[in-house]
Amino acid sequence: MLAPANEIRTRSRRQDLTRERGVIMLVNMATATEVTLINQVQERLASEFAHLPAEDVHAAVRRAYARFDAKPIRDFVPLFVERHARSELAHSVAVAAS
């Protein structure tokens, strides 16, 4: 037996709302995970460049992270942030040593 048309519309609308909420929830979880990974990057770099002030490491990570603010695909952002920040910090150490 078929359900009345208005019941079908109501049921599918509820499913759409659930899906929308699910996407919003996933986006929030993805953002939280990205921030956690960026914090881990900062900790690793602070350990690796322990001879530099912590604020310099933090600033390098912030600058690298800011480069990817408008990028829609976020999967590799923590990796790229770590590479860019490490490169910047290594360069600053090399310049200071010369």
Number of C-alpha atoms within 10 A of each C-alpha: 3 5 7 8 9 9 10 12 11 11 11 12 12 12 12 12 11 12 12 12 12 12 12 12 12 12 12 12 12 14 13 12 13 17 13 13 16 20 15 14 21 23 15 15 21 19 13 13 17 11 9 15 10 16 10 14 24 18 14 22 25 15 15 21 18 11 13 15 10 8 8 7 8 13 10 9 19 23 12 15 23 22 15 18 23 23 13 17 21 13 12 13 14 10 9 8 7 5
